[in-house]
Amino acid sequence: MNLEQYLQMPEEEQWEYLWDNCTILDARGPIDHKFVLYSVSSFYVEVEIAPTCDNPLGMNAFGYGKELEKYLTNLGSLRE
């Protein structure tokens, strides 16, 4: 599945596909919320998590670009 196909799915199906097919790559964030980066097929999904209950608040799916740049330092250290 590619990013365009993923984004065309209804949101409920996106969540289901994410949980069934993801690999966690990184987590970061301040105290009031955190963000978790997942790899899914040929794209990435950033999920905002409420730390008090670990429930997802929202997601942002993307390929490359500014959204991924904030994770590159940590991802580079994973390859070493």
Buried (B, 14 or more C-beta within 10 A) or exposed (E): EEBEEBEEEEEEEBBEBBEEBBEEBBBEEEEEEBBBBBBBBEBBBBBBBEEEEEEEEEBEBBEEEEBBEEBEEEEEEEEE
